[in-house]
Amino acid sequence: MARFTKKINPGVILGLPYLAHLLLFFVYPVVFSFILVFHRWDIVTPMEFVGMRNIGRIFADEVFLQSIINTGVFLVLHIPLQIIVALFFAVLLNEEIRARGFFRTLYFLPVVVSGVVVTILFQQLFSYDNGLLNQFLATLGLPYVPWLVSSKWAMPSIALMATWKNVGLYIILFMAGLQSIPSQLYEAARLDGTSTWQRFYHITLPMLNPTMVTVVVLSVIGGFSLFIEPYVMTGGGPMNSTLSAVLYIYNQAFNFGHMGYAATLGLFFAAIIFTVVIIQRRFVESELYQ
Amino acid sequence: MKKTDPYYRKENTGHIIRDSLGGWVLLLLAFITVAGGCGNSSDPSGDSGTGVTTLTYWSAPNPQEYAMAQDLVAEWNRDNPRIQVKLQALPAGQSSEEVLLSAMVAGTTPDICSNIWPGVTNDFIRAKGLYALDRFDDFEEVMAARVPGDIIESVRSADGHIYQIPWKTNPIMVQYNVAMFEDAGIDEFPRTYSEFLEAAAKITKDRSGDGRYDQWMGFRDIRPIWWQRYYDYYTSYITASGGKTFFDKGELAIDRKASDQVFGFYQSLYNNGYFPRSSLQGNAFLYGIIATEFTGPWNIAYLENNAPASLRYDFAPVPVPDDYVGDTYSYGDHKNIVIFSTTRHPEASWEFVKFLTTKEADYRLLSFARQIPVRKNLLTDPEFEEFFRENPMLARFAEQAAYTRGVDSIRDLKEILDAVARYYEKSAVYGAIPPEQATRDMIEAIRVIREWNK
């Protein structure tokens, strides 16, 4: 044993736990997913080779297409909303206001609360006939909004909730970005007689670009993995309008036992995310840093 | 060699690494030992050299049933010192089926389990996870003495063997608030769809005067979740079709007329606002916010413990289509007993299973756990008569139990019910398509699922 370990570089041995982790939790699942693509497997019975059948099925699967469109709709609604709200509060909390620490903590609180808990709370708030939101609207003389019971409203409602839940994290990121902007820039601009809006548009926004990239990338990743909200709140309804791609894949795998098809969908979806990330890197980053 | 010498440090590092490597090896060994131990946790079936056979039995985790199982197991262990049974509540998980599936994959199934949903047994049989009970010599005799003949046949697997004993059934009926019906001038619970809708029109109302309903005829979870449909569409389909399920001898045989009627009935309830498209907080039935609920006998124990003294409630059969003639069937959530193929003591397990299905054990199931045993002539048996006289609500469920149908023992059941849930939502809840189209599209969707999964 002693002779054996003497010959090995200690670094290699110290790296073994990481290597074991990598092989067990990353390499093995990915390789296994590729194998599953060509098989039918319900976990219980032995795998059955089905060739290209799972791949062929994707292109005839209208529900999966619908789930990808739904995820896209969520991203389109959620990301701009999140950026605007987070930036607004970050700028506000960066000013010398009273109880700033309290408000900073307050906005961050939903981030640390369990997603399932927040979703159940919002399910009650959004309830059509007796939810607090609709009762509040009624006191203002406004009509009830079918938050979760209309295929037009359900996804925007989920985007609204996701924004409330996650915005605290992005406020922190933007505040870190704001604090790294040199104050001399603002002083010089003030001397030049600029307005608040001009300073925000010509100094704050361009200087926040690196943070913006981080926020966009994190939001896109978070948006693509939309699962808990529709799983708990709507089950994918009304009429598949909130069925996200991940929820659909989950159903195929763990409700219907189609592990092979779910793996195929998962890899296909990963390819879409990969493409989006490449495009993002090409356009967003190059534009920002040039 | 001095400690400051770089070579010393290298040697020392090697020593640390040797030590830590040894630590890793020990940790790995410990892990393997623990994992191995876990893997064999269901294996106390061994004789452990004492001549005593130990069996593991998983019961449902609900408090009443677990307490009853504890009683039964204690009695068995007292009378059978050579076959000792270790009771465990089914481990916690999202559903019993999920837990059992995990146990099956891991090879850690118990010897006996009494909480098996028939919809999942087909998967277990394909995985060779169950022991064929008809291999026991006295199986037919034991079954014939307890279970009605048609029910025995309904659990026969496609390979001709029987792997499960129908143990208990929970027929779905309508629980209703007697006072709310009386206030609306209705003395008898409605039997037909028209009567039910007529009653719903009287009961659903705006109590606060804000121009919106805040009291409804009933409530169902509208999310398109497959198992939710057991308590509305599937129950009503069995009723409307006179006791048919979706399949006949493995072939899809949905009664289109019955399906249309069911979709139409629920569509009327939602379109008219008699059932809300909301999620209601708390138990709306207890608070008098809804007048009816589709539920099973398990709710009796809940109401006895939680209902305010002023709440008067009763149970009635599920409503039938207006032109329906015949007995009122319903969906019955069966739970069966199986012996897993991992058992090393099938004969001993069978002896314990027979003990679980004796008349005395069935009486405890009824009186203690408030669940209906699948037993012949339950209502006329002199040993049960007095109990039913004292518990008229359970008697209603026992009467209904003779007219229940479960789920088809086929593959893809969850996926098929998912299709049902999607068309139910589209047609019944949101009225986006007429009932006839919903039935047509649903049948086509089921056909595609079956075709694909062949």
Interface residues (C-beta under 8 A of the other chain):
Chain A: M1 A2 T5 K6 P10 I13 L14 L16 P17 D42 I43 V44 T45 R57 Q123 Q124 S127 Y128 D129 N130 G131 A138 Y144 P146 V149 T234 G235 G236 G237 P238 M239 N240 N251 N255 F256 G257
Chain B: T13 G14 I17 R18 L21 W24 L101 M104 V105 D123 F124 R126 A127 G129 D210 R212 Y213 D214 I222 R223 P224 I225 W226 P276 R277 S278 S279 L280 Q281 D412 K414 E415 D418 R422 E425 K426 V429 Y430 A432 W452
